[in-house]
């Protein structure tokens, strides 16, 4: 009897633990529901009181792929449930999220995913006014949304960013698909808009993308905190790669060293495919193959950052494979470092990118009057670089090439972008650059990645330290 009682107690404990594990939900803890509500309120303000907005969540994944929510849907709700929709009604300023029903078989193998059956919990977590099943979205359109006069309907028309995606690269990809006569499939956004127009022709459909882009351009305090941490992790990864660099090491081994740092610091993976190129491989701005062995005498370029809680960074350094710069390499690297410092000196609220670029170029012209280079082509290259407008680069946030227009607008506190001076020496297929993260503050600017070694002397000292690749080399 005692044995039977003991077995029953053990079984009850196991079942209780199983139920507890299945009931454990996963929801972000970085942003408050009040911050999400503020973001949605800005959309109400932008679309007006005679419009609604609909935002798709990311489609589901198959196989063993890990689901990641689209940046836009996460930005407005924090929810990571696939096949979800968000309806923002500007007429009464209410938000409804449409979630799929619970998939009990899947939850038994993967854990709980928030579903329409968790409506009260979802409302409490997100501040959403109502939670409905996905199949009720059509009823919402056919019901109140279509009472005359039908409201304007806003929805994002730009391709959704998912993890390592950036808008500019997604648009290039869509262009390639559209030009393929054996493919030509429409984007998910185009298909969604087509369905709306086919089923509900009363709606005037407008693009929500510009509204969302303007919102994401200026980061909140919590967003800055996440980007700062993503930058710290990116910098630690680059430092570890410096330590692990020596002739004979493969590019992919430095990629592995960086990813080790990413994961041990809480990142879920990479924010974009690493750019790690030795020698002439660095000449290609987005070189990704990472198959080559590092060669004595070459420079190495590394541009890499993590996917940290839906935010990323963008930091680049170049260093000598053998640990010592040649005189020519030193001159070029010190030029781009000086250029970086001068560019940062002119960043502050109220100025434009053109002001920063023009002011820095004038200072660098005077700087060059006192400089000599070991080769005339090096001097030509640095002088040509003063005409280039890409040293003041792109916004960074949920995507590495984040949304929002920086050119031609006055800088505001909370904007984050890259300062990225670079030069090309075509005669030698030589490319030299440095890239840092600029945060506009109320008083000026902060270089979030300043701690990453950038002077030639500091980089040489870092390379001399032991690295993880040497500690545990590949078999």
PyMOL commands that set and color helices and strands:
alter all, ss='L'
color gray80, all
select helices_A, chain A and resi 2-23+33-47+71-77+104-110+116-126+134-142+144-146+167-178+188-199+209-217+221-244+251-264+279-283+327-345+353-368+376-385+426-428+456-463+468-471
alter helices_A, ss='H'
color red, helices_A
select strands_A, chain A and resi 51-56+85-89+94-99+130-133+152-155+204-207+269-270+275-278+299-303+306-307+316-320+392-395+416-419+422-425+430-433+436-440+445-447
alter strands_A, ss='S'
color yellow, strands_A
deselect
rebuild
show_as cartoon
